[in-house]
Amino acid sequence: MAKRKYVIGVDLGGTKTEACLMDTSRNVSGRLRFPSKPHLGLDHVIGNIVKLVNRVSDNKPVAAIGIGTAGTYNPAGDILHGAPHTPVYETPGFIRKLREVMKAPLVVENDANCLALAEYFESCEGKYTCVMAVIMGTGFGCGLVLNGKLYRGATGGAGEIGHTTVNYMGRQCECGRSGCAESYLSGPSHSRRYFELTGKQLNIKEIWKLYERGDRYAIRLFDESCLIMGEVFANAVNVLDLEAIILGGGVSNIPIWYEKVPPIMIKSFFGPPRDHIPILKAQLGDSAGVFGAAYLALREIGAMEF
Ligand SMILES: [Zn+2]
């Protein structure tokens, strides 16, 4: 029998860094997280990852390490682009330094892609091959699995559905453009809109509670959001010929999306007849990022294909 191999997945976030030890049968045998504290500088961040990897590997030989983080890694410049909340991760040479201290091959991928991979294998493997996993929270991003492969695009920047425009004269988005989907569908954009309507500052969970109690402004707000989300998802289906959509992240816990968005989306489908594209709830919670990162490492050693 072939010797069991182990890999490590690392989810490098702005608040916490988490690592898991996974074998080639995708069993997780160890898991640990530390606060990231990126304000303490790059050496601290690297030291933290090394400590986590050493502790979680428990003296087992590690065949590869996958790291999921914000932004897109550009190997040519050895730099992560698009991690504005953790600028220290954008330091040129960060990944090279990390490679130097790690004793195993290292793969880096965008965290939304890691989440998409993990949720895809959890809910869709064997059923669907073209899936979009959307992460709704402070932002609105997605990862794509197309024909069973992780789709990264030409530069690794695919999946920015949150910055597709729903109204070119619309709200100001944090990216500088107007009317991006994110500026209507993220958690904070619900708070902003509710404030506009009522002068009250509430988070999306609190607004949802008011919706359930029949608050007319909350009802108006969620009705708007469902319409926009339905159109955004229909656009994605029309472009990519998707079979399923997975929703993850804090905002995905609001139940209305699963009930009211599909009929809106279906009305805007174009092309081949599609009677149903399921909107599925993500199953792995905050484990998805670290599992997806470990899957990258498993692919690196030929134990998974995607
Ligand atoms: Zn934007």
Residues whose N, C-alpha, C, O or C-beta is under 5 A from the ligand:
A	BS01	ZN	G162 H163 C173 C175 R177 C180
